[in-house]
Amino acid sequence: MRAKVACIRLGQSGLSHDEIKQGREEFRGYANLAERYTQPAPPALIITHGLSGSGKTWLSQQLLESIDVIRVRSDIERKRLHGLAPGERSGSGIDRGIYSSDASQRTYARLTELADMILRAGYSVIVDAAFLKRGQREQLHDVAQEVCVPFVILDIQTPEHILRQRLRQRPQQQLEASEAGLAVLERQLSRQEPLTDSERRLAIRVAGGEPVQPAALEQQLRARLVPVHS
């Protein structure tokens, strides 16, 4: 509509050279913008990497509001696999119930399956999960390579004292899908597998304990989302 208005203005008589130039630039700007909106960006696969309480879900939510991407959350899919609503408590202990080793393997297999489906449908996807095990990350990296799309790891590093503070407050938050508390954090700290050198080259490091500038992160992310040619 605005491109059409710019054209109508260009048809008016008595316009100066500068006004005609400005009108043409305005038209081209709106026309190019419309073209970008009708041509979605090539798909890409983004995963988060961080301990419980690091801010993975908050960060992925910011990206949902700024780039064209579908989010898949491990906390939601884990409960869906066990017939639970997102905010419903499972009563599971550490390494038990929906957080047992078998349940976690099923959850990450489901995340991998969903990411593959979304990418093959032509959409970008961000998988919101801890991805503390190398094998979990490799599953998603393999999907990205098979579908020939860019792969980016959002490596969220948050100081331990902030993680503990956030997890103490978590039980007070209504409809929180994650049940991870301080005991889970202790287990993660002792068992996490850091990113390898090759993984770090695919990662964007995010300081989870500091205010995040979504626009700056979006710019970094877009620079990485370069189409991969098979």
JODATA-V96020 format. One record per residue. N is the residue number from 1. RES is the residue in one letter. SS is DSSP state (@ for helix, = for strand, . for the rest). PSI is psi as a letter, one per 30 degrees, with the letter a starting at -180 (999 if undefined). OMEGA is omega in whole degrees, 0 to 359 (999 if undefined). Layout:
# JODATA-V96020
N,RES,SS,PSI,OMEGA
N,RES,SS,PSI,OMEGA
This chain:
# JODATA-V96020
1,M,.,e,181
2,R,@,e,175
3,A,@,e,179
4,K,@,e,178
5,V,@,e,179
6,A,@,e,178
7,C,@,e,179
8,I,@,e,179
9,R,@,e,179
10,L,@,f,179
11,G,.,f,179
12,Q,.,k,181
13,S,.,l,174
14,G,.,g,180
15,L,.,k,177
16,S,.,l,179
17,H,@,e,181
18,D,@,e,180
19,E,@,e,177
20,I,@,e,179
21,K,@,e,180
22,Q,@,e,180
23,G,@,e,179
24,R,@,e,179
25,E,@,e,179
26,E,@,e,178
27,F,@,e,181
28,R,@,e,180
29,G,@,e,180
30,Y,@,e,179
31,A,@,e,178
32,N,@,e,178
33,L,@,e,179
34,A,@,e,180
35,E,@,e,179
36,R,@,e,180
37,Y,@,e,182
38,T,@,f,179
39,Q,.,i,182
40,P,.,l,180
41,A,.,l,178
42,P,.,k,183
43,P,.,l,179
44,A,=,l,180
45,L,=,k,180
46,I,=,k,174
47,I,=,l,174
48,T,=,l,176
49,H,=,j,181
50,G,.,l,180
51,L,.,l,177
52,S,.,k,181
53,G,.,g,183
54,S,.,f,179
55,G,.,g,183
56,K,@,e,183
57,T,@,e,178
58,W,@,e,182
59,L,@,e,180
60,S,@,e,178
61,Q,@,e,178
62,Q,@,e,180
63,L,@,e,177
64,L,@,e,184
65,E,.,f,184
66,S,.,f,179
67,I,.,l,183
68,D,.,j,185
69,V,.,k,176
70,I,=,k,181
71,R,=,k,173
72,V,=,k,184
73,R,=,k,180
74,S,@,e,181
75,D,@,e,180
76,I,@,e,183
77,E,@,e,178
78,R,@,e,181
79,K,@,e,178
80,R,@,e,179
81,L,@,f,182
82,H,.,g,175
83,G,.,g,181
84,L,.,k,173
85,A,.,l,183
86,P,.,e,183
87,G,.,g,183
88,E,.,k,179
89,R,.,k,181
90,S,.,f,183
91,G,.,g,182
92,S,.,k,174
93,G,.,a,179
94,I,.,k,181
95,D,.,g,179
96,R,.,l,176
97,G,@,b,183
98,I,@,f,178
99,Y,@,g,176
100,S,.,l,180
101,S,@,e,180
102,D,@,e,180
103,A,@,e,179
104,S,@,e,177
105,Q,@,e,178
106,R,@,e,181
107,T,@,e,181
108,Y,@,f,174
109,A,@,e,178
110,R,@,e,177
111,L,@,e,179
112,T,@,e,180
113,E,@,e,181
114,L,@,e,179
115,A,@,e,179
116,D,@,e,180
117,M,@,e,183
118,I,@,e,180
119,L,@,e,181
120,R,@,f,175
121,A,.,f,176
122,G,.,g,182
123,Y,.,l,173
124,S,.,l,182
125,V,=,k,171
126,I,=,k,181
127,V,=,j,183
128,D,=,j,179
129,A,.,l,182
130,A,.,e,182
131,F,.,h,182
132,L,.,f,178
133,K,.,k,182
134,R,@,e,181
135,G,@,e,178
136,Q,@,e,180
137,R,@,e,181
138,E,@,e,177
139,Q,@,e,182
140,L,@,e,178
141,H,@,e,179
142,D,@,e,178
143,V,@,e,181
144,A,@,e,180
145,Q,@,e,181
146,E,@,e,181
147,V,@,f,179
148,C,.,h,177
149,V,.,l,177
150,P,=,k,180
151,F,=,k,182
152,V,=,k,176
153,I,=,k,173
154,L,=,j,185
155,D,=,j,186
156,I,=,j,181
157,Q,=,j,184
158,T,.,k,179
159,P,.,k,184
160,E,@,e,183
161,H,@,e,177
162,I,@,e,177
163,L,@,e,181
164,R,@,e,179
165,Q,@,e,180
166,R,@,e,182
167,L,@,f,175
168,R,@,e,182
169,Q,@,f,187
170,R,@,e,181
171,P,.,f,181
172,Q,.,f,184
173,Q,.,k,180
174,Q,.,k,177
175,L,.,g,176
176,E,.,k,184
177,A,.,e,182
178,S,.,k,176
179,E,.,g,183
180,A,.,k,177
181,G,.,a,184
182,L,@,e,179
183,A,@,e,177
184,V,@,e,179
185,L,@,e,179
186,E,@,e,179
187,R,@,e,179
188,Q,@,e,181
189,L,@,e,183
190,S,@,f,187
191,R,@,f,184
192,Q,.,k,178
193,E,.,j,184
194,P,.,l,177
195,L,.,k,175
196,T,.,l,179
197,D,@,e,180
198,S,@,e,178
199,E,@,e,179
200,R,@,e,178
201,R,.,f,178
202,L,.,g,189
203,A,=,l,168
204,I,=,j,183
205,R,=,k,181
206,V,=,k,177
207,A,=,j,185
208,G,.,f,180
209,G,.,g,181
210,E,.,l,177
211,P,.,k,181
212,V,.,k,176
213,Q,.,j,184
214,P,@,e,183
215,A,@,e,180
216,A,@,e,178
217,L,@,e,178
218,E,@,e,180
219,Q,@,e,177
220,Q,@,e,183
221,L,@,e,180
222,R,@,e,179
223,A,@,f,180
224,R,@,f,186
225,L,.,h,179
226,V,.,k,181
227,P,.,k,177
228,V,.,k,182
229,H,.,k,181
230,S,.,999,999
